[in-house]
Amino acid sequence: MKSELTITPKGDTINILEGKALEPKHPLALKIIGQIESVNTYLTARRGTQQLPGTLQYIDKDVAVITMDEANMTITLDVDPNNPFGTEVVGKLEFNPDLLSWCINKDKKFTREQLITLLKFNRRFFADPSQHRIMLDAYQKLNLTGQTNFKNETDGRGNKDLAFKKTIDSSTIPTDFTLEMPVFKGQPAKKFRVEICLDATDASVMFWFESVELIEVIETDRKKIFNDQVAGYADFAIIWK
Protein backbone atom coordinates (compact mmCIF):
# COMPACT_ATOMS: atom_id res chain seq x y z
CA MET A 1 0.00 0.00 0.00
CA LYS A 2 1.43 3.37 -0.99
CA SER A 3 1.05 6.61 0.96
CA GLU A 4 2.05 10.15 0.06
CA LEU A 5 3.30 12.96 2.28
CA THR A 6 3.37 16.51 0.91
CA ILE A 7 5.66 19.15 2.41
CA THR A 8 5.57 22.77 1.27
CA PRO A 9 8.69 24.67 2.45
CA LYS A 10 8.65 28.34 1.44
CA GLY A 11 6.34 27.84 -1.49
CA ASP A 12 8.13 24.77 -2.98
CA THR A 13 6.36 21.42 -2.93
CA ILE A 14 8.21 18.17 -2.12
CA ASN A 15 6.36 14.89 -2.57
CA ILE A 16 7.60 11.88 -0.60
CA LEU A 17 6.27 8.54 -1.81
CA GLU A 18 6.24 5.31 0.15
CA GLY A 19 6.06 1.89 -1.42
CA LYS A 20 8.06 -0.31 -3.81
CA ALA A 21 10.66 1.63 -5.76
CA LEU A 22 11.15 1.22 -9.49
CA GLU A 23 13.67 -1.39 -10.58
CA PRO A 24 17.04 0.23 -11.33
CA LYS A 25 17.85 0.45 -15.04
CA HIS A 26 21.35 -0.49 -16.04
CA PRO A 27 23.00 0.99 -19.14
CA LEU A 28 22.98 -1.13 -22.28
CA ALA A 29 26.28 -2.72 -23.21
CA LEU A 30 27.23 -1.35 -26.63
CA LYS A 31 28.62 -3.94 -29.04
CA ILE A 32 29.36 -2.84 -32.58
CA ILE A 33 30.18 -5.38 -35.33
CA GLY A 34 31.30 -4.23 -38.75
CA GLN A 35 33.92 -4.72 -41.43
CA ILE A 36 37.58 -5.15 -40.57
CA GLU A 37 38.22 -1.37 -40.53
CA SER A 38 35.59 -0.82 -37.79
CA VAL A 39 38.02 -0.50 -34.86
CA ASN A 40 40.14 2.08 -36.69
CA THR A 41 37.01 3.93 -37.80
CA TYR A 42 35.67 4.02 -34.23
CA LEU A 43 38.95 5.26 -32.76
CA THR A 44 39.28 7.94 -35.44
CA ALA A 45 35.72 9.17 -34.82
CA ARG A 46 36.31 9.42 -31.06
CA ARG A 47 39.55 11.40 -31.28
CA GLY A 48 38.97 14.99 -30.17
CA THR A 49 35.41 14.40 -28.93
CA GLN A 50 34.22 15.41 -25.46
CA GLN A 51 33.94 11.92 -23.95
CA LEU A 52 34.27 12.41 -20.19
CA PRO A 53 36.24 9.96 -18.03
CA GLY A 54 33.88 7.42 -16.49
CA THR A 55 31.47 7.37 -19.45
CA LEU A 56 31.09 4.06 -21.27
CA GLN A 57 32.58 5.30 -24.55
CA TYR A 58 35.51 7.16 -23.01
CA ILE A 59 38.71 5.64 -24.42
CA ASP A 60 41.62 5.36 -22.00
CA LYS A 61 44.66 3.96 -23.82
CA ASP A 62 45.98 2.61 -20.51
CA VAL A 63 42.81 0.55 -20.03
CA ALA A 64 41.52 -0.39 -23.49
CA VAL A 65 42.68 -3.67 -25.06
CA ILE A 66 42.75 -4.62 -28.76
CA THR A 67 42.73 -8.33 -29.64
CA MET A 68 43.97 -9.47 -33.06
CA ASP A 69 42.62 -12.88 -34.10
CA GLU A 70 43.97 -13.55 -37.57
CA ALA A 71 42.77 -17.18 -37.65
CA ASN A 72 39.13 -16.14 -37.09
CA MET A 73 39.69 -12.89 -39.02
CA THR A 74 38.52 -10.53 -36.25
CA ILE A 75 39.88 -7.44 -34.49
CA THR A 76 38.19 -6.59 -31.16
CA LEU A 77 38.43 -3.37 -29.15
CA ASP A 78 37.41 -3.62 -25.47
CA VAL A 79 37.15 -0.02 -24.30
CA ASP A 80 36.93 -1.08 -20.63
CA PRO A 81 37.52 -4.84 -20.24
CA ASN A 82 36.68 -4.84 -16.51
CA ASN A 83 33.31 -3.15 -16.98
CA PRO A 84 30.43 -5.52 -17.92
CA PHE A 85 28.76 -2.56 -19.64
CA GLY A 86 31.91 -1.45 -21.43
CA THR A 87 31.81 -0.74 -25.16
CA GLU A 88 33.07 -3.44 -27.52
CA VAL A 89 33.86 -2.91 -31.21
CA VAL A 90 34.49 -5.90 -33.48
CA GLY A 91 35.90 -5.68 -36.99
CA LYS A 92 35.38 -8.81 -39.08
CA LEU A 93 37.17 -9.79 -42.27
CA GLU A 94 34.63 -11.83 -44.25
CA PHE A 95 34.79 -13.62 -47.56
CA ASN A 96 32.92 -12.11 -50.47
CA PRO A 97 29.57 -13.98 -50.80
CA ASP A 98 29.96 -13.96 -54.60
CA LEU A 99 33.22 -15.89 -54.21
CA LEU A 100 31.69 -18.40 -51.78
CA SER A 101 29.03 -19.35 -54.33
CA TRP A 102 31.75 -20.96 -56.50
CA CYS A 103 32.81 -23.31 -53.65
CA ILE A 104 36.41 -23.20 -54.88
CA ASN A 105 38.73 -25.65 -53.06
CA LYS A 106 35.70 -26.99 -51.19
CA ASP A 107 34.17 -30.44 -51.08
CA LYS A 108 31.34 -29.41 -53.37
CA LYS A 109 30.54 -30.88 -56.79
CA PHE A 110 28.19 -29.59 -59.47
CA THR A 111 26.18 -31.34 -62.17
CA ARG A 112 26.59 -30.04 -65.70
CA GLU A 113 23.29 -28.15 -65.41
CA GLN A 114 24.42 -26.52 -62.15
CA LEU A 115 27.78 -25.63 -63.69
CA ILE A 116 26.14 -24.01 -66.70
CA THR A 117 23.82 -21.97 -64.44
CA LEU A 118 26.77 -20.81 -62.32
CA LEU A 119 28.72 -19.74 -65.40
CA LYS A 120 25.74 -18.04 -67.01
CA PHE A 121 24.93 -15.73 -64.09
CA ASN A 122 28.51 -14.79 -63.15
CA ARG A 123 29.82 -13.32 -66.39
CA ARG A 124 30.69 -10.06 -64.63
CA PHE A 125 33.46 -11.78 -62.67
CA PHE A 126 35.38 -13.12 -65.67
CA ALA A 127 38.58 -11.19 -66.31
CA ASP A 128 38.12 -11.84 -70.05
CA PRO A 129 34.47 -11.62 -71.25
CA SER A 130 35.33 -13.51 -74.45
CA GLN A 131 36.58 -16.42 -72.34
CA HIS A 132 33.20 -16.54 -70.62
CA ARG A 133 31.35 -16.87 -73.94
CA ILE A 134 33.65 -19.64 -75.14
CA MET A 135 33.41 -21.58 -71.88
CA LEU A 136 29.64 -21.32 -71.54
CA ASP A 137 29.11 -22.40 -75.14
CA ALA A 138 31.52 -25.34 -74.76
CA TYR A 139 29.85 -26.75 -71.66
CA GLN A 140 26.39 -26.31 -73.12
CA LYS A 141 27.49 -28.44 -76.10
CA LEU A 142 29.52 -30.93 -74.09
CA ASN A 143 28.81 -34.43 -75.39
CA LEU A 144 28.28 -37.03 -72.69
CA THR A 145 27.81 -40.61 -73.86
CA GLY A 146 27.47 -43.80 -71.90
CA GLN A 147 27.87 -47.44 -72.72
CA THR A 148 26.79 -50.34 -70.56
CA ASN A 149 28.09 -53.90 -70.98
CA PHE A 150 26.60 -56.81 -69.10
CA LYS A 151 28.31 -60.13 -68.57
CA ASN A 152 25.73 -62.75 -67.75
CA GLU A 153 28.22 -65.04 -66.07
CA THR A 154 26.78 -66.61 -62.95
CA ASP A 155 28.24 -68.95 -60.38
CA GLY A 156 24.96 -70.55 -59.36
CA ARG A 157 24.62 -68.25 -56.35
CA GLY A 158 23.02 -65.32 -58.11
CA ASN A 159 26.25 -63.33 -58.59
CA LYS A 160 26.56 -61.38 -61.84
CA ASP A 161 29.40 -59.32 -63.34
CA LEU A 162 28.21 -55.84 -64.42
CA ALA A 163 30.45 -53.38 -66.26
CA PHE A 164 29.52 -49.77 -66.99
CA LYS A 165 31.62 -47.32 -68.98
CA LYS A 166 30.95 -43.60 -69.53
CA THR A 167 32.86 -41.78 -72.23
CA ILE A 168 33.30 -37.99 -72.06
CA ASP A 169 34.18 -35.93 -75.09
CA SER A 170 36.16 -33.30 -73.19
CA SER A 171 38.75 -32.45 -75.80
CA THR A 172 36.97 -29.23 -76.80
CA ILE A 173 36.05 -27.81 -73.37
CA PRO A 174 38.19 -25.25 -71.50
CA THR A 175 39.66 -26.61 -68.28
CA ASP A 176 40.63 -23.31 -66.65
CA PHE A 177 39.61 -19.64 -66.53
CA THR A 178 40.47 -16.42 -64.68
CA LEU A 179 38.17 -14.66 -62.25
CA GLU A 180 38.48 -11.05 -61.10
CA MET A 181 36.54 -10.24 -57.93
CA PRO A 182 37.04 -9.16 -54.32
CA VAL A 183 38.13 -12.10 -52.20
CA PHE A 184 37.10 -10.32 -48.99
CA LYS A 185 34.11 -8.01 -48.47
CA GLY A 186 34.95 -4.36 -48.92
CA GLN A 187 38.40 -5.07 -50.39
CA PRO A 188 39.74 -4.47 -53.95
CA ALA A 189 39.19 -7.07 -56.67
CA LYS A 190 41.88 -9.69 -57.31
CA LYS A 191 42.65 -11.89 -60.30
CA PHE A 192 43.20 -15.62 -59.85
CA ARG A 193 43.18 -18.69 -62.08
CA VAL A 194 40.62 -21.45 -61.48
CA GLU A 195 40.72 -25.03 -62.78
CA ILE A 196 37.63 -27.07 -63.62
CA CYS A 197 37.95 -30.71 -62.51
CA LEU A 198 35.54 -33.47 -63.43
CA ASP A 199 34.75 -37.01 -62.42
CA ALA A 200 32.66 -39.51 -64.36
CA THR A 201 30.59 -42.00 -62.37
CA ASP A 202 28.24 -44.72 -63.50
CA ALA A 203 25.30 -42.30 -63.34
CA SER A 204 26.60 -38.83 -64.11
CA VAL A 205 29.51 -36.46 -64.52
CA MET A 206 30.35 -34.09 -61.65
CA PHE A 207 32.44 -30.92 -61.75
CA TRP A 208 34.30 -28.93 -59.10
CA PHE A 209 36.72 -26.00 -58.89
CA GLU A 210 40.29 -25.80 -57.60
CA SER A 211 42.64 -22.82 -57.41
CA VAL A 212 46.14 -22.70 -55.98
CA GLU A 213 46.33 -19.00 -56.80
CA LEU A 214 43.24 -18.27 -54.68
CA ILE A 215 44.87 -19.89 -51.64
CA GLU A 216 47.92 -17.68 -52.12
CA VAL A 217 45.78 -14.54 -52.52
CA ILE A 218 43.83 -15.33 -49.34
CA GLU A 219 46.93 -15.83 -47.20
CA THR A 220 48.84 -12.85 -48.60
CA ASP A 221 45.92 -10.41 -48.44
CA ARG A 222 44.83 -11.48 -44.96
CA LYS A 223 48.27 -10.80 -43.49
CA LYS A 224 48.54 -7.46 -45.30
CA ILE A 225 45.08 -6.32 -44.17
CA PHE A 226 45.80 -7.14 -40.52
CA ASN A 227 49.21 -5.45 -40.64
CA ASP A 228 47.66 -2.34 -42.22
CA GLN A 229 45.02 -2.16 -39.49
CA VAL A 230 47.36 -2.66 -36.55
CA ALA A 231 49.42 0.32 -37.71
CA GLY A 232 46.60 2.59 -36.51
CA TYR A 233 46.60 1.27 -32.93
CA ALA A 234 49.69 3.04 -31.62
CA ASP A 235 49.93 3.26 -27.80
CA PHE A 236 47.20 0.64 -27.27
CA ALA A 237 47.71 -2.75 -25.61
CA ILE A 238 47.54 -5.25 -28.51
CA ILE A 239 47.06 -8.98 -27.95
CA TRP A 240 47.67 -11.40 -30.85
CA LYS A 241 45.83 -14.70 -30.69
C-alpha positions as CSV (number, residue, x, y, z in Angstrom):
1,M,0.0,0.0,0.0
2,K,1.4,3.4,-1.0
3,S,1.1,6.6,1.0
4,E,2.1,10.1,0.1
5,L,3.3,13.0,2.3
6,T,3.4,16.5,0.9
7,I,5.7,19.2,2.4
8,T,5.6,22.8,1.3
9,P,8.7,24.7,2.5
10,K,8.6,28.3,1.4
11,G,6.3,27.8,-1.5
12,D,8.1,24.8,-3.0
13,T,6.4,21.4,-2.9
14,I,8.2,18.2,-2.1
15,N,6.4,14.9,-2.6
16,I,7.6,11.9,-0.6
17,L,6.3,8.5,-1.8
18,E,6.2,5.3,0.1
19,G,6.1,1.9,-1.4
20,K,8.1,-0.3,-3.8
21,A,10.7,1.6,-5.8
22,L,11.2,1.2,-9.5
23,E,13.7,-1.4,-10.6
24,P,17.0,0.2,-11.3
25,K,17.8,0.4,-15.0
26,H,21.4,-0.5,-16.0
27,P,23.0,1.0,-19.1
28,L,23.0,-1.1,-22.3
29,A,26.3,-2.7,-23.2
30,L,27.2,-1.4,-26.6
31,K,28.6,-3.9,-29.0
32,I,29.4,-2.8,-32.6
33,I,30.2,-5.4,-35.3
34,G,31.3,-4.2,-38.8
35,Q,33.9,-4.7,-41.4
36,I,37.6,-5.1,-40.6
37,E,38.2,-1.4,-40.5
38,S,35.6,-0.8,-37.8
39,V,38.0,-0.5,-34.9
40,N,40.1,2.1,-36.7
41,T,37.0,3.9,-37.8
42,Y,35.7,4.0,-34.2
43,L,38.9,5.3,-32.8
44,T,39.3,7.9,-35.4
45,A,35.7,9.2,-34.8
46,R,36.3,9.4,-31.1
47,R,39.6,11.4,-31.3
48,G,39.0,15.0,-30.2
49,T,35.4,14.4,-28.9
50,Q,34.2,15.4,-25.5
51,Q,33.9,11.9,-23.9
52,L,34.3,12.4,-20.2
53,P,36.2,10.0,-18.0
54,G,33.9,7.4,-16.5
55,T,31.5,7.4,-19.5
56,L,31.1,4.1,-21.3
57,Q,32.6,5.3,-24.5
58,Y,35.5,7.2,-23.0
59,I,38.7,5.6,-24.4
60,D,41.6,5.4,-22.0
61,K,44.7,4.0,-23.8
62,D,46.0,2.6,-20.5
63,V,42.8,0.5,-20.0
64,A,41.5,-0.4,-23.5
65,V,42.7,-3.7,-25.1
66,I,42.8,-4.6,-28.8
67,T,42.7,-8.3,-29.6
68,M,44.0,-9.5,-33.1
69,D,42.6,-12.9,-34.1
70,E,44.0,-13.6,-37.6
71,A,42.8,-17.2,-37.7
72,N,39.1,-16.1,-37.1
73,M,39.7,-12.9,-39.0
74,T,38.5,-10.5,-36.3
75,I,39.9,-7.4,-34.5
76,T,38.2,-6.6,-31.2
77,L,38.4,-3.4,-29.2
78,D,37.4,-3.6,-25.5
79,V,37.2,0.0,-24.3
80,D,36.9,-1.1,-20.6
81,P,37.5,-4.8,-20.2
82,N,36.7,-4.8,-16.5
83,N,33.3,-3.2,-17.0
84,P,30.4,-5.5,-17.9
85,F,28.8,-2.6,-19.6
86,G,31.9,-1.4,-21.4
87,T,31.8,-0.7,-25.2
88,E,33.1,-3.4,-27.5
89,V,33.9,-2.9,-31.2
90,V,34.5,-5.9,-33.5
91,G,35.9,-5.7,-37.0
92,K,35.4,-8.8,-39.1
93,L,37.2,-9.8,-42.3
94,E,34.6,-11.8,-44.2
95,F,34.8,-13.6,-47.6
96,N,32.9,-12.1,-50.5
97,P,29.6,-14.0,-50.8
98,D,30.0,-14.0,-54.6
99,L,33.2,-15.9,-54.2
100,L,31.7,-18.4,-51.8
101,S,29.0,-19.4,-54.3
102,W,31.8,-21.0,-56.5
103,C,32.8,-23.3,-53.6
104,I,36.4,-23.2,-54.9
105,N,38.7,-25.7,-53.1
106,K,35.7,-27.0,-51.2
107,D,34.2,-30.4,-51.1
108,K,31.3,-29.4,-53.4
109,K,30.5,-30.9,-56.8
110,F,28.2,-29.6,-59.5
111,T,26.2,-31.3,-62.2
112,R,26.6,-30.0,-65.7
113,E,23.3,-28.2,-65.4
114,Q,24.4,-26.5,-62.2
115,L,27.8,-25.6,-63.7
116,I,26.1,-24.0,-66.7
117,T,23.8,-22.0,-64.4
118,L,26.8,-20.8,-62.3
119,L,28.7,-19.7,-65.4
120,K,25.7,-18.0,-67.0
121,F,24.9,-15.7,-64.1
122,N,28.5,-14.8,-63.2
123,R,29.8,-13.3,-66.4
124,R,30.7,-10.1,-64.6
125,F,33.5,-11.8,-62.7
126,F,35.4,-13.1,-65.7
127,A,38.6,-11.2,-66.3
128,D,38.1,-11.8,-70.0
129,P,34.5,-11.6,-71.2
130,S,35.3,-13.5,-74.5
131,Q,36.6,-16.4,-72.3
132,H,33.2,-16.5,-70.6
133,R,31.4,-16.9,-73.9
134,I,33.7,-19.6,-75.1
135,M,33.4,-21.6,-71.9
136,L,29.6,-21.3,-71.5
137,D,29.1,-22.4,-75.1
138,A,31.5,-25.3,-74.8
139,Y,29.8,-26.8,-71.7
140,Q,26.4,-26.3,-73.1
141,K,27.5,-28.4,-76.1
142,L,29.5,-30.9,-74.1
143,N,28.8,-34.4,-75.4
144,L,28.3,-37.0,-72.7
145,T,27.8,-40.6,-73.9
146,G,27.5,-43.8,-71.9
147,Q,27.9,-47.4,-72.7
148,T,26.8,-50.3,-70.6
149,N,28.1,-53.9,-71.0
150,F,26.6,-56.8,-69.1
151,K,28.3,-60.1,-68.6
152,N,25.7,-62.8,-67.8
153,E,28.2,-65.0,-66.1
154,T,26.8,-66.6,-63.0
155,D,28.2,-69.0,-60.4
156,G,25.0,-70.6,-59.4
157,R,24.6,-68.3,-56.4
158,G,23.0,-65.3,-58.1
159,N,26.3,-63.3,-58.6
160,K,26.6,-61.4,-61.8
161,D,29.4,-59.3,-63.3
162,L,28.2,-55.8,-64.4
163,A,30.5,-53.4,-66.3
164,F,29.5,-49.8,-67.0
165,K,31.6,-47.3,-69.0
166,K,30.9,-43.6,-69.5
167,T,32.9,-41.8,-72.2
168,I,33.3,-38.0,-72.1
169,D,34.2,-35.9,-75.1
170,S,36.2,-33.3,-73.2
171,S,38.7,-32.5,-75.8
172,T,37.0,-29.2,-76.8
173,I,36.1,-27.8,-73.4
174,P,38.2,-25.2,-71.5
175,T,39.7,-26.6,-68.3
176,D,40.6,-23.3,-66.6
177,F,39.6,-19.6,-66.5
178,T,40.5,-16.4,-64.7
179,L,38.2,-14.7,-62.2
180,E,38.5,-11.1,-61.1
181,M,36.5,-10.2,-57.9
182,P,37.0,-9.2,-54.3
183,V,38.1,-12.1,-52.2
184,F,37.1,-10.3,-49.0
185,K,34.1,-8.0,-48.5
186,G,35.0,-4.4,-48.9
187,Q,38.4,-5.1,-50.4
188,P,39.7,-4.5,-53.9
189,A,39.2,-7.1,-56.7
190,K,41.9,-9.7,-57.3
191,K,42.6,-11.9,-60.3
192,F,43.2,-15.6,-59.8
193,R,43.2,-18.7,-62.1
194,V,40.6,-21.4,-61.5
195,E,40.7,-25.0,-62.8
196,I,37.6,-27.1,-63.6
197,C,37.9,-30.7,-62.5
198,L,35.5,-33.5,-63.4
199,D,34.8,-37.0,-62.4
200,A,32.7,-39.5,-64.4
201,T,30.6,-42.0,-62.4
202,D,28.2,-44.7,-63.5
203,A,25.3,-42.3,-63.3
204,S,26.6,-38.8,-64.1
205,V,29.5,-36.5,-64.5
206,M,30.3,-34.1,-61.7
207,F,32.4,-30.9,-61.7
208,W,34.3,-28.9,-59.1
209,F,36.7,-26.0,-58.9
210,E,40.3,-25.8,-57.6
211,S,42.6,-22.8,-57.4
212,V,46.1,-22.7,-56.0
213,E,46.3,-19.0,-56.8
214,L,43.2,-18.3,-54.7
215,I,44.9,-19.9,-51.6
216,E,47.9,-17.7,-52.1
217,V,45.8,-14.5,-52.5
218,I,43.8,-15.3,-49.3
219,E,46.9,-15.8,-47.2
220,T,48.8,-12.9,-48.6
221,D,45.9,-10.4,-48.4
222,R,44.8,-11.5,-45.0
223,K,48.3,-10.8,-43.5
224,K,48.5,-7.5,-45.3
225,I,45.1,-6.3,-44.2
226,F,45.8,-7.1,-40.5
227,N,49.2,-5.4,-40.6
228,D,47.7,-2.3,-42.2
229,Q,45.0,-2.2,-39.5
230,V,47.4,-2.7,-36.5
231,A,49.4,0.3,-37.7
232,G,46.6,2.6,-36.5
233,Y,46.6,1.3,-32.9
234,A,49.7,3.0,-31.6
235,D,49.9,3.3,-27.8
236,F,47.2,0.6,-27.3
237,A,47.7,-2.7,-25.6
238,I,47.5,-5.2,-28.5
239,I,47.1,-9.0,-28.0
240,W,47.7,-11.4,-30.8
241,K,45.8,-14.7,-30.7
